[in-house]
Amino acid sequence: MTVVSPVSSDPADAVGTRSASSGVQATLRVLDLLAARGPLPMSELARELDTAKSTIHRICTVLLDRGWAVRDTEGRYDLGIRALRLGSRSSDLPIVTAFRTVAAEFLARHDETLALAVLDGRESLFIALAETSHPVRLVTHVGSKTPAFASASGRVVLATAPPEDVQALFGNGPLVTPAGRRLNGLPELHAILAEVREQGYAENWEETAIGLYAASVPVVNNAGQTIAALTTCIPVSRMSPERRPAIVGDLVAAGRELSELTGWLPSFGARRP
């Protein structure tokens, strides 16, 4: 006989569930902010998250106790060993394993940095990296983020998103790239994304960093979803008009190969406020 437990109708249970959920949300927001901008003092955490210092103090106390955060001699908080251990597992993701195969072929031909990025809310997040042997290169790392509206990798993913999703993410403020270029609001962003859809790749000349060229292609699963972006990052001093067609052509081919290798994967990008 199967025994079915009755569903509680006690309002106190519902309040407790909501309270626990909000506590989890607040804790994840603290970890998100530390991952993006740590180390940070408690006062800045509270200000950036618009949360009472007493609440941040309780969260940080638990994170410290459990090894998810550390505090330096100046009282600033940063990610602890347990949080960093999660990041170390990114190298085991199937898409990262497949990326290494594709990246080796691209580096053998061009010796330029290749990165794998996914959408993380309003930002593009590097989850894998294969670096050039040239001493002059983009200084970056796994876990690095750039605004999705400005980066080639972010634009490739956003180009496949519904217009209302793009508006929800970027419709409430100015769009200024890390290099200082101000877009003419959503109309220009939508025009850029339309061009990306038409040509099948995105190019970026000195919009995320002065002196940097980037090109990006989508990685698409069998359901037709763009699950990631394959991006090359090259100093503009090495991007001659004669070299560009070969770089872009081989990047497009690499994107297709990676799509074939990972077509069975679901989309795992995060769209969050």
BALOBA-1460 file (C-alpha; in Angstrom, 3 decimals):
// residues 273
<rec num="1" residu="m" x="0.000" y="0.000" z="0.000"/>
<rec num="2" residu="t" x="1.259" y="3.465" z="-0.906"/>
<rec num="3" residu="v" x="0.898" y="6.027" z="1.838"/>
<rec num="4" residu="v" x="0.436" y="9.580" z="0.631"/>
<rec num="5" residu="s" x="1.349" y="12.245" z="3.140"/>
<rec num="6" residu="p" x="-1.151" y="15.073" z="3.376"/>
<rec num="7" residu="v" x="-0.102" y="18.465" z="2.014"/>
<rec num="8" residu="s" x="0.191" y="20.957" z="4.812"/>
<rec num="9" residu="s" x="-2.213" y="23.864" z="4.724"/>
<rec num="10" residu="d" x="-0.474" y="25.663" z="7.582"/>
<rec num="11" residu="p" x="0.428" y="29.220" z="6.449"/>
<rec num="12" residu="a" x="3.523" y="29.006" z="8.625"/>
<rec num="13" residu="d" x="4.902" y="26.254" z="6.368"/>
<rec num="14" residu="a" x="4.511" y="28.433" z="3.288"/>
<rec num="15" residu="v" x="6.208" y="31.338" z="5.058"/>
<rec num="16" residu="g" x="9.087" y="29.064" z="6.061"/>
<rec num="17" residu="t" x="9.522" y="27.827" z="2.499"/>
<rec num="18" residu="r" x="9.589" y="31.375" z="1.126"/>
<rec num="19" residu="s" x="12.075" y="32.417" z="3.813"/>
<rec num="20" residu="a" x="14.394" y="29.514" z="3.004"/>
<rec num="21" residu="s" x="14.162" y="30.280" z="-0.713"/>
<rec num="22" residu="s" x="15.021" y="33.947" z="-0.209"/>
<rec num="23" residu="g" x="17.972" y="32.956" z="1.969"/>
<rec num="24" residu="v" x="19.328" y="30.677" z="-0.745"/>
<rec num="25" residu="q" x="18.842" y="33.416" z="-3.357"/>
<rec num="26" residu="a" x="20.707" y="35.939" z="-1.194"/>
<rec num="27" residu="t" x="23.582" y="33.510" z="-0.621"/>
<rec num="28" residu="l" x="23.915" y="32.778" z="-4.332"/>
<rec num="29" residu="r" x="23.930" y="36.512" z="-5.091"/>
<rec num="30" residu="v" x="26.821" y="36.985" z="-2.656"/>
<rec num="31" residu="l" x="28.781" y="34.171" z="-4.327"/>
<rec num="32" residu="d" x="27.990" y="35.583" z="-7.780"/>
<rec num="33" residu="l" x="29.313" y="39.007" z="-6.796"/>
<rec num="34" residu="l" x="32.466" y="37.590" z="-5.210"/>
<rec num="35" residu="a" x="33.114" y="35.536" z="-8.348"/>
<rec num="36" residu="a" x="32.762" y="38.630" z="-10.539"/>
<rec num="37" residu="r" x="34.469" y="41.274" z="-8.422"/>
<rec num="38" residu="g" x="36.001" y="39.849" z="-5.266"/>
<rec num="39" residu="p" x="37.642" y="40.506" z="-2.904"/>
<rec num="40" residu="l" x="35.077" y="42.917" z="-1.433"/>
<rec num="41" residu="p" x="34.433" y="44.335" z="2.040"/>
<rec num="42" residu="m" x="31.099" y="43.635" z="3.703"/>
<rec num="43" residu="s" x="29.936" y="47.226" z="3.262"/>
<rec num="44" residu="e" x="30.376" y="47.016" z="-0.508"/>
<rec num="45" residu="l" x="28.646" y="43.640" z="-0.666"/>
<rec num="46" residu="a" x="25.679" y="45.113" z="1.163"/>
<rec num="47" residu="r" x="25.604" y="48.196" z="-1.061"/>
<rec num="48" residu="e" x="25.955" y="46.334" z="-4.358"/>
<rec num="49" residu="l" x="23.277" y="43.791" z="-3.414"/>
<rec num="50" residu="d" x="21.020" y="46.374" z="-1.750"/>
<rec num="51" residu="t" x="20.809" y="44.123" z="1.293"/>
<rec num="52" residu="a" x="21.102" y="44.888" z="5.002"/>
<rec num="53" residu="k" x="24.612" y="44.482" z="6.440"/>
<rec num="54" residu="s" x="23.197" y="42.229" z="9.147"/>
<rec num="55" residu="t" x="21.932" y="39.838" z="6.460"/>
<rec num="56" residu="i" x="25.261" y="39.913" z="4.588"/>
<rec num="57" residu="h" x="27.067" y="39.285" z="7.882"/>
<rec num="58" residu="r" x="24.986" y="36.164" z="8.567"/>
<rec num="59" residu="i" x="25.548" y="34.855" z="5.042"/>
<rec num="60" residu="c" x="29.300" y="35.502" z="5.114"/>
<rec num="61" residu="t" x="29.630" y="33.881" z="8.529"/>
<rec num="62" residu="v" x="28.119" y="30.661" z="7.184"/>
<rec num="63" residu="l" x="30.203" y="30.829" z="3.982"/>
<rec num="64" residu="l" x="33.377" y="31.285" z="6.015"/>
<rec num="65" residu="d" x="32.496" y="28.435" z="8.345"/>
<rec num="66" residu="r" x="31.795" y="26.079" z="5.436"/>
<rec num="67" residu="g" x="34.838" y="27.055" z="3.368"/>
<rec num="68" residu="w" x="32.867" y="28.757" z="0.577"/>
<rec num="69" residu="a" x="34.434" y="32.140" z="1.373"/>
<rec num="70" residu="v" x="37.622" y="33.502" z="2.943"/>
<rec num="71" residu="r" x="38.375" y="36.836" z="4.626"/>
<rec num="72" residu="d" x="41.710" y="38.617" z="4.303"/>
<rec num="73" residu="t" x="43.528" y="40.762" z="6.848"/>
<rec num="74" residu="e" x="41.725" y="43.871" z="5.580"/>
<rec num="75" residu="g" x="38.315" y="42.307" z="6.202"/>
<rec num="76" residu="r" x="37.534" y="41.713" z="2.527"/>
<rec num="77" residu="y" x="35.697" y="38.576" z="1.414"/>
<rec num="78" residu="d" x="36.572" y="36.352" z="-1.518"/>
<rec num="79" residu="l" x="35.705" y="32.895" z="-2.816"/>
<rec num="80" residu="g" x="36.903" y="30.011" z="-0.658"/>
<rec num="81" residu="i" x="38.364" y="26.670" z="-1.623"/>
<rec num="82" residu="r" x="34.998" y="24.937" z="-1.940"/>
<rec num="83" residu="a" x="33.750" y="27.497" z="-4.445"/>
<rec num="84" residu="l" x="37.009" y="27.304" z="-6.395"/>
<rec num="85" residu="r" x="36.769" y="23.511" z="-6.427"/>
<rec num="86" residu="l" x="33.526" y="23.785" z="-8.383"/>
<rec num="87" residu="g" x="35.246" y="25.933" z="-10.993"/>
<rec num="88" residu="s" x="38.035" y="23.402" z="-11.391"/>
<rec num="89" residu="r" x="35.495" y="20.864" z="-12.645"/>
<rec num="90" residu="s" x="34.763" y="22.958" z="-15.736"/>
<rec num="91" residu="s" x="37.668" y="21.210" z="-17.477"/>
<rec num="92" residu="d" x="35.700" y="17.958" z="-17.220"/>
<rec num="93" residu="l" x="32.626" y="19.248" z="-19.049"/>
<rec num="94" residu="p" x="31.996" y="17.356" z="-22.317"/>
<rec num="95" residu="i" x="31.897" y="20.598" z="-24.280"/>
<rec num="96" residu="v" x="35.299" y="21.618" z="-22.883"/>
<rec num="97" residu="t" x="36.789" y="18.226" z="-23.762"/>
<rec num="98" residu="a" x="35.521" y="18.617" z="-27.324"/>
<rec num="99" residu="f" x="36.779" y="22.217" z="-27.390"/>
<rec num="100" residu="r" x="40.351" y="21.035" z="-26.765"/>
<rec num="101" residu="t" x="40.283" y="18.937" z="-29.935"/>
<rec num="102" residu="v" x="38.998" y="21.810" z="-32.057"/>
<rec num="103" residu="a" x="41.334" y="24.333" z="-30.418"/>
<rec num="104" residu="a" x="44.420" y="22.204" z="-31.118"/>
<rec num="105" residu="e" x="43.652" y="22.222" z="-34.836"/>
<rec num="106" residu="f" x="43.035" y="25.990" z="-34.910"/>
<rec num="107" residu="l" x="46.221" y="26.777" z="-32.964"/>
<rec num="108" residu="a" x="48.262" y="24.530" z="-35.225"/>
<rec num="109" residu="r" x="47.125" y="26.580" z="-38.236"/>
<rec num="110" residu="h" x="47.080" y="30.097" z="-36.795"/>
<rec num="111" residu="d" x="48.688" y="30.109" z="-33.315"/>
<rec num="112" residu="e" x="46.068" y="32.522" z="-31.967"/>
<rec num="113" residu="t" x="44.081" y="32.351" z="-28.732"/>
<rec num="114" residu="l" x="40.801" y="30.465" z="-28.862"/>
<rec num="115" residu="a" x="38.161" y="30.627" z="-26.129"/>
<rec num="116" residu="l" x="34.849" y="28.968" z="-25.358"/>
<rec num="117" residu="a" x="32.176" y="31.203" z="-23.835"/>
<rec num="118" residu="v" x="28.625" y="30.844" z="-22.547"/>
<rec num="119" residu="l" x="25.982" y="33.398" z="-21.635"/>
<rec num="120" residu="d" x="25.786" y="34.191" z="-17.925"/>
<rec num="121" residu="g" x="22.959" y="36.683" z="-17.493"/>
<rec num="122" residu="r" x="24.090" y="39.965" z="-19.058"/>
<rec num="123" residu="e" x="27.661" y="38.752" z="-19.481"/>
<rec num="124" residu="s" x="29.694" y="36.405" z="-21.618"/>
<rec num="125" residu="l" x="31.728" y="33.968" z="-19.511"/>
<rec num="126" residu="f" x="34.894" y="32.156" z="-20.625"/>
<rec num="127" residu="i" x="34.750" y="28.482" z="-19.594"/>
<rec num="128" residu="a" x="37.754" y="27.217" z="-21.577"/>
<rec num="129" residu="l" x="40.847" y="28.775" z="-23.092"/>
<rec num="130" residu="a" x="43.668" y="27.717" z="-25.437"/>
<rec num="131" residu="e" x="46.342" y="30.398" z="-25.622"/>
<rec num="132" residu="t" x="48.702" y="31.493" z="-28.357"/>
<rec num="133" residu="s" x="52.452" y="31.136" z="-27.980"/>
<rec num="134" residu="h" x="52.938" y="34.776" z="-29.029"/>
<rec num="135" residu="p" x="54.192" y="36.985" z="-26.168"/>
<rec num="136" residu="v" x="51.764" y="39.737" z="-27.238"/>
<rec num="137" residu="r" x="48.316" y="38.378" z="-26.452"/>
<rec num="138" residu="l" x="45.057" y="39.035" z="-24.640"/>
<rec num="139" residu="v" x="45.643" y="38.559" z="-20.923"/>
<rec num="140" residu="t" x="42.575" y="36.646" z="-19.751"/>
<rec num="141" residu="h" x="41.566" y="33.506" z="-17.859"/>
<rec num="142" residu="v" x="38.794" y="30.958" z="-17.425"/>
<rec num="143" residu="g" x="36.028" y="32.707" z="-15.489"/>
<rec num="144" residu="s" x="36.653" y="36.061" z="-17.173"/>
<rec num="145" residu="k" x="33.493" y="37.988" z="-18.100"/>
<rec num="146" residu="t" x="32.655" y="40.746" z="-20.575"/>
<rec num="147" residu="p" x="29.330" y="42.497" z="-21.255"/>
<rec num="148" residu="a" x="27.411" y="40.289" z="-23.676"/>
<rec num="149" residu="f" x="26.127" y="43.222" z="-25.740"/>
<rec num="150" residu="a" x="29.706" y="44.365" z="-26.428"/>
<rec num="151" residu="s" x="31.636" y="41.115" z="-26.929"/>
<rec num="152" residu="a" x="31.706" y="39.020" z="-30.085"/>
<rec num="153" residu="s" x="30.911" y="35.891" z="-28.084"/>
<rec num="154" residu="g" x="27.957" y="37.519" z="-26.344"/>
<rec num="155" residu="r" x="26.550" y="38.896" z="-29.589"/>
<rec num="156" residu="v" x="26.672" y="35.464" z="-31.239"/>
<rec num="157" residu="v" x="24.512" y="34.008" z="-28.472"/>
<rec num="158" residu="l" x="22.209" y="37.044" z="-28.194"/>
<rec num="159" residu="a" x="21.625" y="36.967" z="-31.954"/>
<rec num="160" residu="t" x="19.567" y="33.794" z="-31.493"/>
<rec num="161" residu="a" x="17.577" y="35.108" z="-28.524"/>
<rec num="162" residu="p" x="14.058" y="36.547" z="-28.920"/>
<rec num="163" residu="p" x="14.088" y="40.365" z="-29.193"/>
<rec num="164" residu="e" x="12.056" y="40.650" z="-25.983"/>
<rec num="165" residu="d" x="14.779" y="38.775" z="-24.095"/>
<rec num="166" residu="v" x="17.433" y="41.169" z="-25.408"/>
<rec num="167" residu="q" x="15.259" y="44.115" z="-24.382"/>
<rec num="168" residu="a" x="14.738" y="42.681" z="-20.905"/>
<rec num="169" residu="l" x="18.489" y="42.315" z="-20.441"/>
<rec num="170" residu="f" x="19.699" y="45.605" z="-21.926"/>
<rec num="171" residu="g" x="16.739" y="47.959" z="-22.255"/>
<rec num="172" residu="n" x="17.096" y="49.796" z="-18.961"/>
<rec num="173" residu="g" x="20.369" y="51.659" z="-19.237"/>
<rec num="174" residu="p" x="23.141" y="53.004" z="-21.461"/>
<rec num="175" residu="l" x="25.144" y="50.527" z="-23.517"/>
<rec num="176" residu="v" x="28.797" y="51.533" z="-23.190"/>
<rec num="177" residu="t" x="31.467" y="49.039" z="-24.195"/>
<rec num="178" residu="p" x="34.518" y="48.396" z="-21.980"/>
<rec num="179" residu="a" x="36.570" y="50.377" z="-24.500"/>
<rec num="180" residu="g" x="34.254" y="53.374" z="-24.113"/>
<rec num="181" residu="r" x="32.075" y="53.248" z="-27.234"/>
<rec num="182" residu="r" x="28.471" y="54.147" z="-26.549"/>
<rec num="183" residu="l" x="25.907" y="52.267" z="-28.615"/>
<rec num="184" residu="n" x="22.825" y="54.133" z="-29.792"/>
<rec num="185" residu="g" x="20.631" y="52.123" z="-27.444"/>
<rec num="186" residu="l" x="18.650" y="49.015" z="-28.337"/>
<rec num="187" residu="p" x="18.099" y="50.003" z="-32.009"/>
<rec num="188" residu="e" x="21.833" y="49.785" z="-32.725"/>
<rec num="189" residu="l" x="22.200" y="46.578" z="-30.698"/>
<rec num="190" residu="h" x="19.330" y="44.948" z="-32.601"/>
<rec num="191" residu="a" x="20.931" y="46.039" z="-35.896"/>
<rec num="192" residu="i" x="24.261" y="44.497" z="-34.833"/>
<rec num="193" residu="l" x="22.555" y="41.234" z="-33.862"/>
<rec num="194" residu="a" x="20.662" y="41.152" z="-37.181"/>
<rec num="195" residu="e" x="23.982" y="41.433" z="-39.037"/>
<rec num="196" residu="v" x="25.429" y="38.610" z="-36.918"/>
<rec num="197" residu="r" x="22.450" y="36.397" z="-37.790"/>
<rec num="198" residu="e" x="22.847" y="37.169" z="-41.485"/>
<rec num="199" residu="q" x="26.574" y="36.447" z="-41.754"/>
<rec num="200" residu="g" x="26.694" y="33.625" z="-39.192"/>
<rec num="201" residu="y" x="29.502" y="35.076" z="-37.075"/>
<rec num="202" residu="a" x="30.365" y="38.203" z="-35.078"/>
<rec num="203" residu="e" x="33.407" y="40.431" z="-35.340"/>
<rec num="204" residu="n" x="34.586" y="42.957" z="-32.818"/>
<rec num="205" residu="w" x="37.245" y="45.588" z="-33.394"/>
<rec num="206" residu="e" x="38.519" y="47.176" z="-30.166"/>
<rec num="207" residu="e" x="35.165" y="47.215" z="-28.345"/>
<rec num="208" residu="t" x="36.064" y="45.042" z="-25.365"/>
<rec num="209" residu="a" x="39.721" y="46.138" z="-25.210"/>
<rec num="210" residu="i" x="41.836" y="48.662" z="-27.056"/>
<rec num="211" residu="g" x="44.057" y="46.905" z="-29.601"/>
<rec num="212" residu="l" x="42.015" y="43.692" z="-29.647"/>
<rec num="213" residu="y" x="40.207" y="41.998" z="-32.520"/>
<rec num="214" residu="a" x="37.752" y="39.199" z="-31.761"/>
<rec num="215" residu="a" x="35.640" y="36.953" z="-33.957"/>
<rec num="216" residu="s" x="33.068" y="34.487" z="-32.696"/>
<rec num="217" residu="v" x="30.873" y="31.723" z="-34.108"/>
<rec num="218" residu="p" x="27.948" y="29.873" z="-32.521"/>
<rec num="219" residu="v" x="28.081" y="26.335" z="-31.163"/>
<rec num="220" residu="v" x="24.659" y="24.869" z="-31.926"/>
<rec num="221" residu="n" x="23.118" y="21.664" z="-30.554"/>
<rec num="222" residu="n" x="20.831" y="19.238" z="-32.371"/>
<rec num="223" residu="a" x="17.774" y="21.173" z="-31.177"/>
<rec num="224" residu="g" x="19.023" y="24.290" z="-32.953"/>
<rec num="225" residu="q" x="19.945" y="26.086" z="-29.720"/>
<rec num="226" residu="t" x="23.119" y="28.150" z="-29.484"/>
<rec num="227" residu="i" x="24.741" y="26.632" z="-26.408"/>
<rec num="228" residu="a" x="28.082" y="28.440" z="-26.537"/>
<rec num="229" residu="a" x="30.344" y="30.671" z="-28.596"/>
<rec num="230" residu="l" x="33.753" y="29.831" z="-30.038"/>
<rec num="231" residu="t" x="35.910" y="32.941" z="-30.081"/>
<rec num="232" residu="t" x="39.365" y="33.912" z="-31.243"/>
<rec num="233" residu="c" x="41.111" y="36.914" z="-29.673"/>
<rec num="234" residu="i" x="43.944" y="38.508" z="-31.653"/>
<rec num="235" residu="p" x="45.888" y="41.768" z="-31.309"/>
<rec num="236" residu="v" x="44.879" y="44.079" z="-34.163"/>
<rec num="237" residu="s" x="48.569" y="44.398" z="-35.047"/>
<rec num="238" residu="r" x="48.450" y="40.779" z="-36.286"/>
<rec num="239" residu="m" x="45.143" y="41.078" z="-38.180"/>
<rec num="240" residu="s" x="45.950" y="42.090" z="-41.723"/>
<rec num="241" residu="p" x="43.239" y="42.247" z="-44.426"/>
<rec num="242" residu="e" x="44.970" y="39.318" z="-46.156"/>
<rec num="243" residu="r" x="44.873" y="37.156" z="-43.028"/>
<rec num="244" residu="r" x="41.275" y="37.838" z="-41.959"/>
<rec num="245" residu="p" x="39.454" y="35.543" z="-44.462"/>
<rec num="246" residu="a" x="41.502" y="32.511" z="-43.402"/>
<rec num="247" residu="i" x="40.980" y="33.240" z="-39.690"/>
<rec num="248" residu="v" x="37.230" y="33.705" z="-40.047"/>
<rec num="249" residu="g" x="36.838" y="30.771" z="-42.446"/>
<rec num="250" residu="d" x="38.698" y="28.349" z="-40.181"/>
<rec num="251" residu="l" x="36.811" y="29.656" z="-37.131"/>
<rec num="252" residu="v" x="33.480" y="28.991" z="-38.862"/>
<rec num="253" residu="a" x="34.656" y="25.480" z="-39.728"/>
<rec num="254" residu="a" x="35.793" y="24.912" z="-36.144"/>
<rec num="255" residu="g" x="32.414" y="26.054" z="-34.866"/>
<rec num="256" residu="r" x="30.660" y="23.550" z="-37.116"/>
<rec num="257" residu="e" x="32.954" y="20.754" z="-35.961"/>
<rec num="258" residu="l" x="32.381" y="21.597" z="-32.295"/>
<rec num="259" residu="s" x="28.635" y="21.741" z="-32.930"/>
<rec num="260" residu="e" x="28.755" y="18.232" z="-34.392"/>
<rec num="261" residu="l" x="30.770" y="16.915" z="-31.449"/>
<rec num="262" residu="t" x="28.417" y="18.419" z="-28.861"/>
<rec num="263" residu="g" x="25.067" y="18.319" z="-30.661"/>
<rec num="264" residu="w" x="23.564" y="16.061" z="-28.001"/>
<rec num="265" residu="l" x="24.148" y="18.584" z="-25.207"/>
<rec num="266" residu="p" x="21.342" y="20.790" z="-23.820"/>
<rec num="267" residu="s" x="21.608" y="24.544" z="-23.521"/>
<rec num="268" residu="f" x="23.112" y="25.501" z="-20.168"/>
<rec num="269" residu="g" x="23.577" y="29.264" z="-20.422"/>
<rec num="270" residu="a" x="22.151" y="31.265" z="-17.508"/>
<rec num="271" residu="r" x="19.722" y="34.079" z="-18.167"/>
<rec num="272" residu="r" x="19.363" y="35.895" z="-14.909"/>
<rec num="273" residu="p" x="18.894" y="39.522" z="-13.904"/>
